Amino acid sequence: MHTSDMTKGIPIKVIVQFAIPLFIGTLFQQAYNMIDTMIAGYNLGDDAIAAIGATSALYSVLIYFANGMNNGFGIVMAQIFGAKDMDEMKKSVATTIILNTVTTILLTIIVLPFLPFLLRWLDTPQEIFKMAYQYIFVILAGMIATISYNMCSGFMRAVGNSQTPLYFLIASCGINIVLDILFIMGLHLGVIGAALATVAAQLISAILCVIYIIKKYRIYMPEKADWHMSKELVKEMLATGISMGLMSSVLAIGSIILQKAINHLGKDIITAHTASRRIFEFLMMPLQAIANACSTFVGQNFGAKLFDRIRQAIRQVLWLELIWSLISVAAAFLCGNILVQILTGTNNKVIILNAAYNLRVCTIFFFPLGILFVLRNSMQAMGYQIAPLLSSGIELVVKVLSCIFVIPIMKYTGVVLTEPVIWAICAAFLGVIYLKTKRKKMESALNR
């Protein structure tokens, strides 16, 4: 059984050791996304990339809500693990399983019948509408696989194991690539093949995770009595889970609104934005990995009431975020055009220049984004529920205002500037809240 007690050891060393597998896992995931884009682009053309990109925001709303909930459940489990309460840990696992099952059923039943309407509301271009619908239908029909994998990963991260989810993710990415080649290049299934490959790989990974957890973490597995959910525990998990789920989905709703505006700019811009996002997400991985590791660290230490370790860790983590931000800016400015061309296989200058433009502007604002990641995750792990959600609300409002007033005038430049400005505003907002309330928050936890 692999666990890690993050209440001991040098904070930054513990966080980096935990973050490395998270980073490598995200690296493989993004590598898959880029290879998936390359396979689609080289074999199916720019329209296929545009079709996949046109549905990404819709997919994100649903999956981000479910995964955000699991991150919230994981925070509660990390606090319980840090407090070393075995009975409560078993109950938290049972509660997580039940809540995820209900969430998956509801999302699947509610969303699938309305997909054509949602794609039309997004103003998906008619020439890619059919491909977009086929892709997103298969992906969402297999949503149970994605949610199951993230539930298992959340549990393992809560107990300090970030390595095993990495191994399963690597296997999933490998299977995904093989199936992409088989379904797209071999069986000529088009975007349906890309979607089927994704769902099948995630399902295999989820099944392997469940088998591993049952075998290696049996002492944490709920017994019959643990399935009778405690009202207090359900309330706590739902409060944290829904808060994080809403935060994530509000962010994704903002992305849907932004995607609607992008779809009005034509398929070349959709393709450019999709390509730049793939590279942007690749460069963003270390920022996310460090912030996610910090979240688990803060959760365990908050449960153990070791507040000095939390303050020290947040300061040190922000320095790491700054260093990587500077590296990302250099990469975007030196290699942006080349990376876009390699990724998409296109010679369309409109796509290449606009994608590189978006990438360069975004990386300039990576440090505010890193601050935002760290504060959101850490504050959630300390029991803040309203402030991180409010920051997501700010992001949604700014995106709506941008779509109404800025993008119609500034076109793609308005799209490019919208998110970086939001990162800076939200980072400043959470920074002020954290600095003014952290002492009171910790004193309140100490007196429980």
Kinemage of the C-alpha trace (Angstrom):
@kinemage 1
@onewidth
@group {chain A} dominant
@subgroup {mainchain}
@vectorlist {calphas} color= white
{ca met a 1} P 0.000 0.000 0.000
{ca his a 2} L 1.472 3.326 -1.091
{ca thr a 3} L 0.588 6.370 1.025
{ca ser a 4} L 2.428 9.579 1.854
{ca asp a 5} L 2.079 11.524 5.094
{ca met a 6} L 2.649 15.106 3.934
{ca thr a 7} L 2.509 16.463 7.484
{ca lys a 8} L 6.197 15.553 7.819
{ca gly a 9} L 9.333 16.585 5.961
{ca ile a 10} L 10.466 19.796 4.229
{ca pro a 11} L 7.311 21.306 2.652
{ca ile a 12} L 8.686 22.245 -0.774
{ca lys a 13} L 10.545 18.945 -1.095
{ca val a 14} L 7.418 16.975 -0.208
{ca ile a 15} L 5.299 18.987 -2.652
{ca val a 16} L 7.763 18.670 -5.542
{ca gln a 17} L 8.131 14.921 -4.993
{ca phe a 18} L 4.347 14.588 -5.049
{ca ala a 19} L 4.004 16.951 -8.028
{ca ile a 20} L 6.484 15.141 -10.298
{ca pro a 21} L 4.187 12.153 -10.980
{ca leu a 22} L 1.260 14.575 -11.410
{ca phe a 23} L 3.310 16.540 -13.930
{ca ile a 24} L 4.430 13.446 -15.806
{ca gly a 25} L 0.844 12.192 -15.858
{ca thr a 26} L -0.425 15.493 -17.226
{ca leu a 27} L 2.480 15.463 -19.676
{ca phe a 28} L 1.349 12.134 -21.055
{ca gln a 29} L -2.252 13.333 -21.155
{ca gln a 30} L -1.337 16.463 -23.074
{ca ala a 31} L 1.046 14.502 -25.277
{ca tyr a 32} L -1.887 12.274 -26.123
{ca asn a 33} L -4.091 15.312 -26.821
{ca met a 34} L -1.453 16.697 -29.161
{ca ile a 35} L -0.943 13.355 -30.911
{ca asp a 36} L -4.719 12.970 -31.165
{ca thr a 37} L -4.884 16.409 -32.794
{ca met a 38} L -2.030 15.512 -35.132
{ca ile a 39} L -3.647 12.211 -36.169
{ca ala a 40} L -6.964 13.978 -36.793
{ca gly a 41} L -5.319 16.911 -38.566
{ca tyr a 42} L -3.024 14.898 -40.832
{ca asn a 43} L -5.659 12.274 -41.706
{ca leu a 44} L -8.983 14.101 -41.526
{ca gly a 45} L -7.976 17.705 -42.230
{ca asp a 46} L -8.518 21.103 -40.591
{ca asp a 47} L -12.302 20.597 -40.406
{ca ala a 48} L -11.866 17.675 -38.007
{ca ile a 49} L -9.722 19.759 -35.662
{ca ala a 50} L -12.295 22.538 -35.834
{ca ala a 51} L -15.132 20.077 -35.083
{ca ile a 52} L -13.340 18.712 -32.021
{ca gly a 53} L -12.411 22.206 -30.875
{ca ala a 54} L -15.942 23.531 -31.342
{ca thr a 55} L -17.263 20.994 -28.796
{ca ser a 56} L -14.463 21.208 -26.234
{ca ala a 57} L -16.084 23.916 -24.116
{ca leu a 58} L -19.392 22.010 -23.906
{ca tyr a 59} L -17.578 18.855 -22.844
{ca ser a 60} L -15.611 20.858 -20.297
{ca val a 61} L -18.717 22.151 -18.505
{ca leu a 62} L -19.938 18.657 -17.708
{ca ile a 63} L -16.643 16.920 -17.055
{ca tyr a 64} L -15.199 19.855 -15.101
{ca phe a 65} L -18.244 19.856 -12.833
{ca ala a 66} L -17.938 16.126 -12.139
{ca asn a 67} L -14.163 16.259 -11.759
{ca gly a 68} L -14.385 19.428 -9.671
{ca met a 69} L -16.716 17.570 -7.337
{ca asn a 70} L -14.197 14.739 -7.097
{ca asn a 71} L -11.432 17.201 -6.298
{ca gly a 72} L -13.628 18.524 -3.512
{ca phe a 73} L -14.299 15.024 -2.225
{ca gly a 74} L -10.547 14.389 -2.380
{ca ile a 75} L -9.865 17.449 -0.241
{ca val a 76} L -12.211 16.159 2.464
{ca met a 77} L -10.562 12.724 2.286
{ca ala a 78} L -7.105 14.330 2.511
{ca gln a 79} L -8.159 16.225 5.654
{ca ile a 80} L -9.534 13.020 7.199
{ca phe a 81} L -6.364 11.142 6.225
{ca gly a 82} L -4.247 13.893 7.795
{ca ala a 83} L -6.306 13.600 10.986
{ca lys a 84} L -5.751 9.790 10.862
{ca asp a 85} L -9.444 8.913 11.352
{ca met a 86} L -9.791 5.434 9.787
{ca asp a 87} L -13.538 4.986 10.402
{ca glu a 88} L -14.360 8.357 8.866
{ca met a 89} L -12.094 7.574 5.920
{ca lys a 90} L -14.118 4.464 5.049
{ca lys a 91} L -17.345 6.444 5.233
{ca ser a 92} L -15.889 9.141 2.984
{ca val a 93} L -14.980 6.546 0.332
{ca ala a 94} L -18.525 5.111 0.382
{ca thr a 95} L -20.043 8.577 0.166
{ca thr a 96} L -17.788 9.472 -2.774
{ca ile a 97} L -18.876 6.376 -4.704
{ca ile a 98} L -22.585 7.037 -4.123
{ca leu a 99} L -22.395 10.730 -5.030
{ca asn a 100} L -20.404 10.000 -8.196
{ca thr a 101} L -22.874 7.340 -9.318
{ca val a 102} L -25.826 9.709 -8.943
{ca thr a 103} L -23.946 12.546 -10.673
{ca thr a 104} L -22.982 10.397 -13.666
{ca ile a 105} L -26.514 9.080 -14.210
{ca leu a 106} L -28.084 12.539 -13.972
{ca leu a 107} L -25.578 14.226 -16.297
{ca thr a 108} L -25.853 11.515 -18.945
{ca ile a 109} L -29.666 11.402 -18.948
{ca ile a 110} L -30.107 15.167 -18.947
{ca val a 111} L -27.494 16.218 -21.507
{ca leu a 112} L -27.507 13.721 -24.393
{ca pro a 113} L -31.006 14.552 -25.739
{ca phe a 114} L -30.162 18.273 -25.916
{ca leu a 115} L -26.826 18.055 -27.758
{ca pro a 116} L -28.122 19.269 -31.175
{ca phe a 117} L -29.753 22.288 -29.514
{ca leu a 118} L -26.588 23.092 -27.553
{ca leu a 119} L -24.380 22.879 -30.638
{ca arg a 120} L -26.732 25.203 -32.535
{ca trp a 121} L -26.748 27.613 -29.600
{ca leu a 122} L -22.949 27.628 -29.826
{ca asp a 123} L -23.292 28.671 -33.493
{ca thr a 124} L -21.243 25.685 -34.617
{ca pro a 125} L -20.491 26.243 -38.341
{ca gln a 126} L -22.756 24.122 -40.545
{ca glu a 127} L -19.878 22.572 -42.470
{ca ile a 128} L -18.518 20.948 -39.302
{ca phe a 129} L -21.821 20.464 -37.416
{ca lys a 130} L -22.237 16.762 -38.190
{ca met a 131} L -18.684 15.877 -37.172
{ca ala a 132} L -18.959 17.971 -34.004
{ca tyr a 133} L -22.203 16.211 -32.988
{ca gln a 134} L -20.804 12.738 -33.661
{ca tyr a 135} L -17.679 13.420 -31.633
{ca ile a 136} L -19.306 14.974 -28.575
{ca phe a 137} L -22.153 12.419 -28.436
{ca val a 138} L -19.743 9.491 -28.145
{ca ile a 139} L -17.541 11.317 -25.632
{ca leu a 140} L -20.445 12.233 -23.344
{ca ala a 141} L -22.092 8.820 -23.657
{ca gly a 142} L -18.874 7.405 -22.199
{ca met a 143} L -18.659 9.996 -19.427
{ca ile a 144} L -18.857 7.272 -16.755
{ca ala a 145} L -15.363 6.101 -17.717
{ca thr a 146} L -13.815 9.554 -17.238
{ca ile a 147} L -15.580 10.200 -13.939
{ca ser a 148} L -14.682 6.751 -12.569
{ca tyr a 149} L -10.994 7.227 -13.372
{ca asn a 150} L -10.917 10.675 -11.764
{ca met a 151} L -12.718 9.375 -8.672
{ca cys a 152} L -10.066 6.675 -8.226
{ca ser a 153} L -7.242 9.124 -8.868
{ca gly a 154} L -8.731 11.559 -6.355
{ca phe a 155} L -8.765 8.889 -3.669
{ca met a 156} L -5.152 7.868 -4.295
{ca arg a 157} L -3.947 11.479 -4.296
{ca ala a 158} L -5.805 12.106 -1.018
{ca val a 159} L -3.751 9.390 0.686
{ca gly a 160} L -0.533 10.735 -0.841
{ca asn a 161} L -0.122 8.384 -3.810
{ca ser a 162} L 0.448 10.351 -7.007
{ca gln a 163} L 2.574 7.661 -8.687
{ca thr a 164} L 0.058 4.888 -9.339
{ca pro a 165} L -2.485 7.118 -11.142
{ca leu a 166} L 0.444 8.103 -13.351
{ca tyr a 167} L 1.086 4.508 -14.393
{ca phe a 168} L -2.546 3.969 -15.315
{ca leu a 169} L -2.653 7.268 -17.175
{ca ile a 170} L 0.433 6.337 -19.198
{ca ala a 171} L -1.197 3.021 -20.080
{ca ser a 172} L -4.405 4.834 -21.028
{ca cys a 173} L -2.566 7.283 -23.288
{ca gly a 174} L -0.716 4.441 -25.006
{ca ile a 175} L -3.944 2.520 -25.591
{ca asn a 176} L -5.598 5.702 -26.815
{ca ile a 177} L -2.951 6.360 -29.433
{ca val a 178} L -3.047 2.764 -30.690
{ca leu a 179} L -6.849 2.890 -30.945
{ca asp a 180} L -6.675 6.287 -32.676
{ca ile a 181} L -4.453 4.808 -35.355
{ca leu a 182} L -6.691 1.741 -35.643
{ca phe a 183} L -10.024 3.571 -35.749
{ca ile a 184} L -9.008 6.628 -37.791
{ca met a 185} L -6.262 5.373 -40.093
{ca gly a 186} L -7.219 1.698 -40.236
{ca leu a 187} L -11.014 1.553 -40.043
{ca his a 188} L -11.579 5.116 -41.350
{ca leu a 189} L -14.164 5.953 -38.694
{ca gly a 190} L -13.359 9.670 -38.738
{ca val a 191} L -14.040 11.762 -35.633
{ca ile a 192} L -16.243 8.963 -34.264
{ca gly a 193} L -13.112 6.803 -34.189
{ca ala a 194} L -11.226 9.500 -32.251
{ca ala a 195} L -14.042 9.681 -29.688
{ca leu a 196} L -14.359 5.887 -29.374
{ca ala a 197} L -10.608 5.583 -28.817
{ca thr a 198} L -10.749 8.144 -26.010
{ca val a 199} L -13.693 6.507 -24.222
{ca ala a 200} L -12.291 2.962 -24.563
{ca ala a 201} L -8.888 3.956 -23.188
{ca gln a 202} L -10.429 5.799 -20.232
{ca leu a 203} L -12.696 2.842 -19.464
{ca ile a 204} L -9.765 0.416 -19.408
{ca ser a 205} L -7.808 2.779 -17.173
{ca ala a 206} L -10.744 3.179 -14.770
{ca ile a 207} L -11.217 -0.593 -14.470
{ca leu a 208} L -7.519 -1.097 -13.729
{ca cys a 209} L -7.641 1.642 -11.074
{ca val a 210} L -10.611 0.034 -9.323
{ca ile a 211} L -8.895 -3.369 -9.271
{ca tyr a 212} L -5.700 -1.840 -7.890
{ca ile a 213} L -7.480 0.112 -5.145
{ca ile a 214} L -9.491 -2.904 -3.984
{ca lys a 215} L -6.302 -4.957 -3.837
{ca lys a 216} L -3.881 -2.434 -2.299
{ca tyr a 217} L -6.127 -0.205 -0.174
{ca arg a 218} L -8.511 -2.748 1.264
{ca ile a 219} L -8.234 -1.252 4.767
{ca tyr a 220} L -9.881 1.918 3.467
{ca met a 221} L -12.660 0.117 1.624
{ca pro a 222} L -16.114 0.679 3.159
{ca glu a 223} L -17.865 -2.104 5.020
{ca lys a 224} L -21.612 -2.613 5.215
{ca ala a 225} L -22.160 -0.090 8.002
{ca asp a 226} L -20.169 2.578 6.153
{ca trp a 227} L -22.681 2.742 3.308
{ca his a 228} L -25.206 4.349 5.655
{ca met a 229} L -24.174 7.900 4.914
{ca ser a 230} L -23.565 10.333 7.732
{ca lys a 231} L -25.524 13.556 7.272
{ca glu a 232} L -22.616 15.651 8.548
{ca leu a 233} L -20.126 13.971 6.232
{ca val a 234} L -22.473 14.218 3.237
{ca lys a 235} L -23.027 17.887 3.997
{ca glu a 236} L -19.287 18.539 4.241
{ca met a 237} L -18.456 16.618 1.075
{ca leu a 238} L -21.285 18.199 -0.902
{ca ala a 239} L -20.365 21.675 0.338
{ca thr a 240} L -16.754 21.254 -0.761
{ca gly a 241} L -17.540 19.143 -3.831
{ca ile a 242} L -20.336 21.331 -5.184
{ca ser a 243} L -18.290 24.439 -4.499
{ca met a 244} L -15.387 23.074 -6.529
{ca gly a 245} L -17.712 21.569 -9.121
{ca leu a 246} L -19.537 24.856 -9.603
{ca met a 247} L -16.231 26.708 -9.687
{ca ser a 248} L -14.954 24.428 -12.423
{ca ser a 249} L -18.211 24.421 -14.374
{ca val a 250} L -18.624 28.183 -14.122
{ca leu a 251} L -15.160 28.473 -15.626
{ca ala a 252} L -16.222 26.082 -18.380
{ca ile a 253} L -19.510 27.951 -18.947
{ca gly a 254} L -17.412 31.036 -19.477
{ca ser a 255} L -15.388 29.040 -21.990
{ca ile a 256} L -18.611 28.007 -23.780
{ca ile a 257} L -19.637 31.639 -24.082
{ca leu a 258} L -16.169 32.486 -25.346
{ca gln a 259} L -16.314 29.523 -27.766
{ca lys a 260} L -19.619 30.841 -29.111
{ca ala a 261} L -17.891 34.118 -29.912
{ca ile a 262} L -14.946 32.280 -31.482
{ca asn a 263} L -17.292 30.190 -33.657
{ca his a 264} L -18.543 33.431 -35.219
{ca leu a 265} L -15.018 34.177 -36.439
{ca gly a 266} L -14.874 31.199 -38.835
{ca lys a 267} L -13.315 27.764 -38.954
{ca asp a 268} L -9.737 29.029 -39.506
{ca ile a 269} L -9.887 30.900 -36.205
{ca ile a 270} L -11.526 27.909 -34.497
{ca thr a 271} L -8.675 25.714 -35.734
{ca ala a 272} L -6.055 28.281 -34.706
{ca his a 273} L -7.535 28.632 -31.233
{ca thr a 274} L -7.803 24.849 -30.802
{ca ala a 275} L -4.158 24.380 -31.828
{ca ser a 276} L -2.881 27.151 -29.569
{ca arg a 277} L -4.878 25.759 -26.637
{ca arg a 278} L -3.235 22.366 -27.106
{ca ile a 279} L 0.237 23.939 -26.852
{ca phe a 280} L -0.874 26.335 -24.112
{ca glu a 281} L -2.225 23.454 -22.026
{ca phe a 282} L 1.049 21.604 -22.529
{ca leu a 283} L 3.072 24.549 -21.200
{ca met a 284} L 0.585 25.081 -18.368
{ca met a 285} L 1.074 21.569 -16.951
{ca pro a 286} L 3.796 22.358 -14.380
{ca leu a 287} L 1.714 25.238 -13.018
{ca gln a 288} L -1.222 22.884 -12.492
{ca ala a 289} L 0.856 19.994 -11.136
{ca ile a 290} L 2.491 22.157 -8.465
{ca ala a 291} L -0.858 23.724 -7.509
{ca asn a 292} L -2.582 20.320 -7.313
{ca ala a 293} L 0.233 18.894 -5.177
{ca cys a 294} L 0.016 21.946 -2.941
{ca ser a 295} L -3.718 21.309 -2.534
{ca thr a 296} L -3.136 17.796 -1.164
{ca phe a 297} L -0.331 19.102 1.057
{ca val a 298} L -2.549 21.878 2.437
{ca gly a 299} L -5.476 19.489 2.927
{ca gln a 300} L -3.447 17.019 4.999
{ca asn a 301} L -1.699 19.721 7.035
{ca phe a 302} L -4.929 21.628 7.596
{ca gly a 303} L -6.486 18.428 8.921
{ca ala a 304} L -3.453 18.015 11.203
{ca lys a 305} L -3.621 21.744 12.175
{ca leu a 306} L -0.034 22.433 11.050
{ca phe a 307} L -0.615 25.953 9.773
{ca asp a 308} L 2.986 27.208 9.691
{ca arg a 309} L 3.797 24.471 7.191
{ca ile a 310} L 0.932 25.672 4.994
{ca arg a 311} L 2.127 29.295 4.966
{ca gln a 312} L 5.698 28.247 4.210
{ca ala a 313} L 4.619 25.929 1.395
{ca ile a 314} L 2.467 28.521 -0.385
{ca arg a 315} L 5.313 31.060 -0.429
{ca gln a 316} L 7.789 28.551 -1.832
{ca val a 317} L 5.367 27.190 -4.413
{ca leu a 318} L 4.742 30.670 -5.837
{ca trp a 319} L 8.473 31.015 -6.556
{ca leu a 320} L 8.350 27.795 -8.566
{ca glu a 321} L 5.363 29.106 -10.510
{ca leu a 322} L 7.297 32.267 -11.396
{ca ile a 323} L 10.311 30.341 -12.690
{ca trp a 324} L 8.216 28.145 -14.977
{ca ser a 325} L 6.260 31.160 -16.235
{ca leu a 326} L 9.473 32.761 -17.486
{ca ile a 327} L 10.522 29.530 -19.220
{ca ser a 328} L 7.111 29.309 -20.945
{ca val a 329} L 7.321 32.874 -22.259
{ca ala a 330} L 10.712 32.118 -23.818
{ca ala a 331} L 9.398 28.938 -25.469
{ca ala a 332} L 6.307 30.675 -26.893
{ca phe a 333} L 8.230 33.567 -28.413
{ca leu a 334} L 11.087 31.494 -29.823
{ca cys a 335} L 9.170 28.472 -31.119
{ca gly a 336} L 5.470 29.440 -31.328
{ca asn a 337} L 5.004 29.341 -35.117
{ca ile a 338} L 6.975 26.140 -35.545
{ca leu a 339} L 5.050 24.357 -32.777
{ca val a 340} L 1.697 25.260 -34.336
{ca gln a 341} L 2.757 24.041 -37.768
{ca ile a 342} L 4.140 20.767 -36.404
{ca leu a 343} L 0.999 20.168 -34.347
{ca thr a 344} L -1.585 20.798 -37.053
{ca gly a 345} L 0.299 19.879 -40.225
{ca thr a 346} L -1.239 22.968 -41.840
{ca asn a 347} L 0.351 25.533 -44.143
{ca asn a 348} L -2.505 27.988 -43.638
{ca lys a 349} L -0.817 31.225 -42.504
{ca val a 350} L -4.016 32.534 -40.910
{ca ile a 351} L -4.111 29.504 -38.605
{ca ile a 352} L -0.380 29.558 -37.811
{ca leu a 353} L -0.098 33.298 -37.096
{ca asn a 354} L -3.275 33.542 -34.979
{ca ala a 355} L -2.430 30.431 -32.959
{ca ala a 356} L 1.093 31.685 -32.211
{ca tyr a 357} L -0.303 35.135 -31.331
{ca asn a 358} L -2.680 33.667 -28.754
{ca leu a 359} L 0.039 31.459 -27.306
{ca arg a 360} L 2.484 34.336 -26.782
{ca val a 361} L -0.015 36.650 -25.117
{ca cys a 362} L -1.243 33.891 -22.772
{ca thr a 363} L 2.233 32.880 -21.588
{ca ile a 364} L 3.058 36.494 -20.673
{ca phe a 365} L 0.315 36.167 -18.049
{ca phe a 366} L 1.332 32.730 -16.792
{ca phe a 367} L 2.512 33.969 -13.397
{ca pro a 368} L -0.884 35.493 -12.469
{ca leu a 369} L -2.399 32.222 -13.680
{ca gly a 370} L -0.004 30.282 -11.410
{ca ile a 371} L -0.968 32.450 -8.446
{ca leu a 372} L -4.621 31.838 -9.262
{ca phe a 373} L -4.127 28.049 -9.408
{ca val a 374} L -2.236 27.919 -6.116
{ca leu a 375} L -4.627 30.157 -4.190
{ca arg a 376} L -7.780 28.500 -5.523
{ca asn a 377} L -6.568 25.009 -4.711
{ca ser a 378} L -5.013 25.881 -1.363
{ca met a 379} L -7.974 27.930 -0.168
{ca gln a 380} L -10.365 25.124 -1.099
{ca ala a 381} L -8.183 22.716 0.888
{ca met a 382} L -8.426 25.074 3.888
{ca gly a 383} L -12.224 25.095 3.760
{ca tyr a 384} L -12.805 28.288 1.788
{ca gln a 385} L -15.886 27.722 -0.358
{ca ile a 386} L -17.267 31.132 -1.265
{ca ala a 387} L -14.153 33.093 -2.313
{ca pro a 388} L -12.903 30.609 -4.960
{ca leu a 389} L -16.455 30.342 -6.320
{ca leu a 390} L -16.734 34.136 -6.447
{ca ser a 391} L -13.491 34.278 -8.411
{ca ser a 392} L -15.057 31.906 -10.930
{ca gly a 393} L -18.112 34.154 -11.033
{ca ile a 394} L -15.861 37.121 -11.806
{ca glu a 395} L -14.330 35.130 -14.654
{ca leu a 396} L -17.768 34.300 -16.067
{ca val a 397} L -18.949 37.915 -15.904
{ca val a 398} L -15.815 39.254 -17.612
{ca lys a 399} L -16.104 36.652 -20.396
{ca val a 400} L -19.749 37.589 -20.983
{ca leu a 401} L -18.890 41.288 -21.099
{ca ser a 402} L -16.011 40.596 -23.445
{ca cys a 403} L -18.237 38.608 -25.816
{ca ile a 404} L -20.821 41.397 -25.857
{ca phe a 405} L -18.631 44.489 -26.020
{ca val a 406} L -15.001 43.620 -26.814
{ca ile a 407} L -14.826 40.707 -29.273
{ca pro a 408} L -17.331 42.171 -31.790
{ca ile a 409} L -14.990 45.158 -32.112
{ca met a 410} L -11.535 43.666 -31.605
{ca lys a 411} L -12.299 40.247 -33.173
{ca tyr a 412} L -9.696 37.590 -32.303
{ca thr a 413} L -7.537 40.073 -30.416
{ca gly a 414} L -10.451 40.453 -28.014
{ca val a 415} L -10.532 36.660 -27.545
{ca val a 416} L -6.788 36.542 -26.962
{ca leu a 417} L -6.814 39.276 -24.306
{ca thr a 418} L -9.915 38.148 -22.414
{ca glu a 419} L -8.509 35.231 -20.402
{ca pro a 420} L -5.152 36.803 -19.437
{ca val a 421} L -6.947 39.863 -18.065
{ca ile a 422} L -9.261 37.565 -16.101
{ca trp a 423} L -6.321 35.655 -14.593
{ca ala a 424} L -4.781 38.886 -13.313
{ca ile a 425} L -8.071 40.146 -11.824
{ca cys a 426} L -8.958 36.843 -10.120
{ca ala a 427} L -5.426 36.311 -8.768
{ca ala a 428} L -5.509 39.776 -7.198
{ca phe a 429} L -8.986 39.148 -5.759
{ca leu a 430} L -8.048 35.836 -4.109
{ca gly a 431} L -4.717 37.234 -2.940
{ca val a 432} L -6.447 40.019 -1.015
{ca ile a 433} L -9.017 37.624 0.504
{ca tyr a 434} L -6.337 35.126 1.542
{ca leu a 435} L -4.044 37.707 3.153
{ca lys a 436} L -6.897 39.311 5.089
{ca thr a 437} L -8.595 36.130 6.338
{ca lys a 438} L -5.967 33.378 6.639
{ca arg a 439} L -5.234 34.011 10.331
{ca lys a 440} L -8.919 33.951 11.270
{ca lys a 441} L -9.478 30.796 9.196
{ca met a 442} L -6.648 28.937 10.899
{ca glu a 443} L -7.686 30.074 14.392
{ca ser a 444} L -11.209 28.839 13.718
{ca ala a 445} L -9.895 25.420 12.619
{ca leu a 446} L -7.657 25.229 15.687
{ca asn a 447} L -10.616 25.740 18.009
{ca arg a 448} L -12.753 22.964 16.495
